């Protein structure tokens, strides 16, 4: 197979070109772009960046980034934490669709800081914060129906948790990632992932995080039509869950699970199991629920609609569907809109 010949300038002209390229008086164009990339082993970005005699090898810029990362890792982790918390609050109240750009920029800043942090004591705090932010971004992506982005963010969170040597953040990321599998129609595989998270967590998990994982296990078993397994998981979760009004976990900022949240989650799983008594639990939670949890409130109305359907109370179910739809529209939740659409069909 013959290859087309490449015509280049003479040796004398090439010396002039090289001088002009180095001094920025001439831009590099084909065929020299291809030739230089092959000779130097550079990417196009590296080839076209502005080259100065002092920094032609890139070490000055590398040291600048390393010094910046060192300063960030020691003094700005609290700033990153505050930013993650702000995004978490905005997500809870207004939904994921309104902050996707801010979330991506936040992740990029954390990844940049981690890339150039050198020693473990500088890397671990940044990695831990990246793990929490990545799982938040993943849950947001799942909520808007971006399954591939959600999966990749969970993988980012898991790798960051391993870098931070923090099995709690790793177990939580695995537990949340199981819901991607459930939404994709593989809840039984999600159950296996959650049980792997429980296994690797061993005694390092807080009581609240363990109860969270067991509650997730129960929900996914219900979705997998494993009623007995779901009931067993609910019993274990109830035995583990501490009696507290504080939804936050001291060990892991991503966890929101007070006694009230736990009741709502238990009621949701019982609804999935077709338990007619779950309706009283969910109405009780609705009366006392924090109104800032807009998306969770939409889910609660979905539960009530489903519970009314089990009892054959179609008018009440339709009313709950309407309430859920209003809240889901406020947050832009594709995940809940799908559930609402299914419930709406059942009420007609």
C-alpha positions as CSV (number, residue, x, y, z in Angstrom):
1,X,0.0,0.0,0.0
2,X,1.5,3.3,-1.1
3,X,1.4,6.4,1.1
4,X,1.2,10.0,-0.2
5,X,4.4,11.9,-0.1
6,X,4.6,14.9,2.3
7,X,6.3,18.0,1.0
8,X,8.1,20.1,3.5
9,X,10.4,23.1,3.4
10,X,14.1,23.0,2.8
11,X,16.5,22.7,5.7
12,X,17.3,26.4,5.6
13,X,13.7,27.3,5.7
14,X,13.0,24.8,8.5
15,X,15.5,26.6,10.7
16,X,13.7,29.8,10.2
17,X,10.3,28.1,10.9
18,X,11.6,26.6,14.1
19,X,12.9,29.9,15.3
20,X,9.6,31.6,14.5
21,X,7.6,28.8,16.2
22,X,9.6,29.1,19.3
23,X,9.2,32.9,19.4
24,X,5.5,32.9,18.6
25,X,5.9,34.7,15.3
26,X,4.5,31.8,13.2
27,X,1.8,29.2,14.1
28,X,2.4,25.5,13.6
29,X,0.4,24.2,10.7
30,X,0.1,20.9,8.8
31,X,2.1,18.9,7.8
32,X,4.4,20.1,10.6
33,X,1.8,19.5,13.4
34,X,1.7,15.8,12.6
35,X,5.5,15.6,12.2
36,X,6.2,17.4,15.5
37,X,3.7,15.4,17.5
38,X,5.3,12.2,16.3
39,X,8.8,13.4,17.0
40,X,8.2,14.9,20.4
41,X,5.4,12.6,21.7
42,X,3.3,15.7,22.6
43,X,-0.4,16.2,22.5
44,X,-1.9,19.0,20.3
45,X,-2.6,21.0,23.5
46,X,1.1,20.7,24.6
47,X,2.3,21.5,21.1
48,X,0.2,24.7,20.7
49,X,0.6,26.1,24.2
50,X,2.7,29.3,24.5
51,X,6.3,28.3,24.9
52,X,8.8,30.6,26.7
53,X,12.5,30.0,26.9
54,X,12.3,29.7,30.8
55,X,9.4,27.2,30.8
56,X,9.9,25.3,27.6
57,X,10.0,22.0,29.4
58,X,6.9,22.6,31.5
59,X,8.5,22.2,34.9
60,X,7.8,25.7,36.0
61,X,4.1,25.3,35.4
62,X,4.1,21.9,37.0
63,X,5.8,23.2,40.2
64,X,3.3,26.1,40.3
65,X,0.4,23.6,40.2
66,X,2.0,21.4,42.8
67,X,2.6,24.4,45.1
68,X,-1.0,25.6,44.6
69,X,-2.4,22.1,45.3
70,X,-0.3,21.9,48.5
71,X,-1.8,25.2,49.7
72,X,-5.3,24.0,48.7
73,X,-5.1,20.7,50.5
74,X,-3.9,22.3,53.7
75,X,-6.0,25.4,53.9
76,X,-9.0,25.1,51.5
77,X,-10.5,21.7,52.3
78,X,-13.0,23.5,54.5
79,X,-13.9,25.8,51.6
80,X,-14.5,22.7,49.4
81,X,-16.7,21.2,52.2
82,X,-18.8,24.3,52.5
83,X,-19.3,24.4,48.7
84,X,-20.4,20.8,48.7
85,X,-22.8,21.4,51.5
86,X,-24.3,24.5,49.7
87,X,-24.8,22.4,46.5
88,X,-26.4,19.6,48.6
89,X,-28.9,22.1,50.1
90,X,-29.7,23.6,46.7
91,X,-30.2,20.2,45.3
92,X,-32.6,19.2,48.1
93,X,-34.7,22.4,47.8
94,X,-34.6,23.2,44.0
95,X,-33.5,20.0,42.3
96,X,-30.4,18.8,40.4
97,X,-31.2,20.3,37.0
98,X,-30.6,23.9,38.3
99,X,-27.0,23.3,39.5
100,X,-25.5,20.9,37.1
101,X,-22.8,23.4,35.8
102,X,-21.8,24.4,39.4
103,X,-21.6,20.8,40.4
104,X,-19.3,19.9,37.5
105,X,-17.1,22.9,38.1
106,X,-16.8,21.9,41.8
107,X,-15.8,18.3,40.8
108,X,-13.2,19.6,38.4
109,X,-11.7,21.9,41.0
110,X,-11.4,19.0,43.5
111,X,-9.9,16.7,40.8
112,X,-7.4,19.3,39.9
113,X,-6.4,19.8,43.5
114,X,-6.0,16.0,44.0
115,X,-4.0,15.6,40.8
116,X,-1.2,17.8,41.9
117,X,-1.3,17.0,45.7
118,X,1.9,15.0,46.3
119,X,2.0,13.3,49.7
120,X,-0.7,11.2,51.3
121,X,-1.4,13.6,54.2
122,X,-2.2,16.3,51.6
123,X,-4.1,14.0,49.2
124,X,-6.4,12.2,51.7
125,X,-8.5,15.2,52.8
126,X,-9.1,16.3,49.2
127,X,-9.8,12.7,48.1
128,X,-12.4,12.3,51.0
129,X,-14.1,15.6,49.9
130,X,-14.1,14.4,46.3
131,X,-15.7,11.1,47.3
132,X,-18.6,13.0,49.0
133,X,-19.0,15.5,46.2
134,X,-18.9,12.8,43.5
135,X,-21.6,10.7,45.1
136,X,-23.8,13.8,45.4
137,X,-23.2,14.6,41.7
138,X,-24.0,11.0,40.9
139,X,-27.3,11.0,42.8
140,X,-28.2,14.2,41.0
141,X,-27.4,12.7,37.6
142,X,-29.6,9.7,38.5
143,X,-32.4,12.0,39.4
144,X,-32.4,13.7,36.0
145,X,-32.1,10.4,34.1
146,X,-28.5,10.6,33.2
147,X,-27.6,7.0,34.1
148,X,-24.2,6.8,32.4
149,X,-23.0,10.0,34.1
150,X,-24.4,8.8,37.4
151,X,-22.4,5.5,37.1
152,X,-19.2,7.3,36.2
153,X,-19.5,9.7,39.1
154,X,-20.0,6.8,41.5
155,X,-16.9,5.2,40.1
156,X,-15.1,8.5,40.7
157,X,-16.4,8.6,44.2
158,X,-15.3,5.0,44.9
159,X,-11.8,5.6,43.6
160,X,-11.5,8.8,45.7
161,X,-12.7,7.0,48.8
162,X,-10.0,4.4,48.2
163,X,-7.4,7.2,47.8
164,X,-8.6,8.6,51.1
165,X,-8.4,5.2,52.7
166,X,-11.9,5.7,54.0
167,X,-14.1,2.6,53.8
168,X,-17.2,4.5,55.0
169,X,-17.3,6.7,51.9
170,X,-16.5,3.7,49.8
171,X,-19.4,1.7,51.3
172,X,-21.8,4.6,50.9
173,X,-20.8,5.1,47.2
174,X,-21.4,1.4,46.6
175,X,-24.8,1.5,48.3
176,X,-26.0,4.5,46.2
177,X,-24.6,3.0,43.0
178,X,-26.8,0.0,43.6
179,X,-29.8,2.2,42.8
180,X,-28.5,2.8,39.3
181,X,-28.6,-1.0,38.8
182,X,-32.1,-1.0,40.3
183,X,-33.3,1.7,38.0
184,X,-31.8,-0.2,35.1
185,X,-33.9,-3.2,35.9
186,X,-31.3,-5.2,37.9
187,X,-32.3,-4.8,41.5
188,X,-30.9,-8.2,42.5
189,X,-27.5,-7.2,41.3
190,X,-27.9,-4.0,43.3
191,X,-28.6,-6.2,46.4
192,X,-25.3,-8.0,45.8
193,X,-23.4,-4.7,45.6
194,X,-25.0,-3.4,48.8
195,X,-24.0,-6.6,50.7
196,X,-20.5,-6.3,49.4
197,X,-20.5,-2.7,50.8
198,X,-21.7,-4.1,54.2
199,X,-19.0,-6.8,54.0
200,X,-16.1,-4.4,53.4
201,X,-17.4,-1.9,55.9
202,X,-17.3,-4.4,58.8
203,X,-17.0,-2.7,62.2
204,X,-15.9,0.7,60.7
205,X,-19.4,1.7,59.7
206,X,-21.4,3.9,62.1
207,X,-24.8,2.6,63.3
208,X,-26.5,5.2,61.1
209,X,-24.6,4.3,57.9
210,X,-25.2,0.6,58.6
211,X,-28.9,1.2,59.0
212,X,-28.8,3.2,55.7
213,X,-27.3,0.3,53.8
214,X,-29.7,-2.2,55.4
215,X,-32.6,0.1,54.4
216,X,-31.3,0.2,50.8
217,X,-30.9,-3.5,50.9
218,X,-34.6,-3.9,51.9
219,X,-35.8,-1.5,49.2
220,X,-33.9,-3.3,46.4
221,X,-35.0,-6.7,47.7
222,X,-38.6,-5.5,47.5
223,X,-38.0,-4.4,43.9
224,X,-36.5,-7.8,43.2
225,X,-39.7,-9.4,44.6
226,X,-37.8,-10.9,47.5
227,X,-40.4,-10.2,50.2
228,X,-38.9,-12.3,52.9
229,X,-35.4,-10.9,52.4
230,X,-36.8,-7.4,52.4
231,X,-38.6,-8.0,55.7
232,X,-35.4,-9.4,57.3
233,X,-33.4,-6.4,56.1
234,X,-36.0,-4.1,57.5
235,X,-35.8,-5.8,60.9
236,X,-32.0,-5.6,60.9
237,X,-32.2,-1.9,60.0
238,X,-34.6,-1.2,62.8
239,X,-32.4,-2.9,65.3
240,X,-29.4,-0.9,64.1
241,X,-30.9,2.6,63.6
242,X,-30.2,4.9,66.5
243,X,-33.1,7.0,67.9
244,X,-32.2,10.5,66.8
245,X,-33.8,13.7,65.4
246,X,-30.5,14.7,63.8
247,X,-30.4,13.5,60.2
248,X,-26.6,14.0,59.7
249,X,-23.9,11.4,60.4
250,X,-20.8,12.5,62.2
251,X,-18.6,10.3,60.0
252,X,-20.0,10.9,56.6
253,X,-21.7,14.1,55.4
254,X,-23.6,12.4,52.6
255,X,-25.9,10.6,55.0
256,X,-29.3,12.1,55.9
257,X,-31.1,9.7,58.2
258,X,-33.1,10.7,61.3
259,X,-35.7,8.6,62.9
260,X,-38.3,10.3,60.8
261,X,-36.4,9.7,57.6
262,X,-36.0,6.1,58.6
263,X,-39.8,5.8,59.1
264,X,-40.4,7.2,55.7
265,X,-38.0,4.8,54.1
266,X,-39.4,1.9,55.9
267,X,-42.9,2.9,54.8
268,X,-41.7,3.2,51.2
269,X,-40.4,-0.3,51.2
270,X,-43.6,-1.6,52.8
271,X,-45.5,0.1,50.1
272,X,-43.4,-1.7,47.5
273,X,-44.3,-4.9,49.3
274,X,-48.0,-4.2,49.0
275,X,-48.5,-3.8,52.8
276,X,-51.8,-2.0,53.3
277,X,-50.8,-0.7,56.7
278,X,-47.9,1.3,55.3
279,X,-50.3,4.1,54.3
280,X,-50.8,5.2,58.0
281,X,-47.0,5.4,58.4
282,X,-46.6,7.6,55.3
283,X,-49.4,10.0,56.2
284,X,-47.8,10.4,59.7
285,X,-44.5,11.2,58.1
286,X,-46.1,13.7,55.7
287,X,-47.5,15.8,58.5
288,X,-44.2,16.2,60.2
289,X,-41.8,16.2,57.3
290,X,-39.3,19.1,56.8
291,X,-40.7,21.1,53.8
292,X,-37.2,21.8,52.4
293,X,-37.0,18.1,51.4
294,X,-39.0,18.8,48.2
295,X,-37.9,15.8,46.2
296,X,-38.3,13.4,49.1
297,X,-41.8,14.9,49.6
298,X,-42.7,14.1,46.0
299,X,-41.6,10.5,46.7
300,X,-43.8,10.4,49.7
301,X,-46.9,11.4,47.7
302,X,-46.0,8.7,45.2
303,X,-45.9,6.2,48.1
304,X,-49.3,7.3,49.2
305,X,-50.7,7.0,45.7
306,X,-49.4,3.5,45.4
307,X,-50.7,2.6,48.8
308,X,-54.2,3.9,47.9
309,X,-54.1,1.9,44.7
310,X,-53.4,-1.3,46.7
311,X,-56.6,-0.5,48.7
312,X,-58.6,0.2,45.5
313,X,-59.0,3.9,46.5
314,X,-58.5,5.4,43.0
315,X,-59.7,9.0,43.7
316,X,-57.3,9.3,46.7
317,X,-54.5,7.9,44.6
318,X,-55.2,10.4,41.8
319,X,-55.0,13.3,44.3
320,X,-51.7,12.1,45.6
321,X,-50.3,11.7,42.0
322,X,-51.3,15.4,41.3
323,X,-49.4,16.5,44.5
324,X,-46.4,14.4,43.5
325,X,-46.4,15.8,40.0
326,X,-46.3,19.4,41.2
327,X,-43.3,18.8,43.4
328,X,-41.5,16.7,40.8
329,X,-41.9,19.5,38.3
330,X,-40.4,22.0,40.8
331,X,-37.2,19.9,41.1
332,X,-37.1,18.6,37.6
333,X,-36.8,15.0,38.8
334,X,-37.0,12.7,35.8
335,X,-36.8,9.7,38.1
336,X,-40.0,10.7,40.0
337,X,-41.7,11.8,36.8
338,X,-41.3,8.3,35.5
339,X,-42.9,6.8,38.6
340,X,-45.7,9.4,38.5
341,X,-46.4,8.6,34.9
342,X,-46.8,4.9,35.8
343,X,-49.0,5.7,38.8
344,X,-51.1,8.1,36.7
345,X,-51.9,5.4,34.2
346,X,-53.0,3.1,37.1
347,X,-55.4,5.7,38.4
348,X,-57.3,6.1,35.2
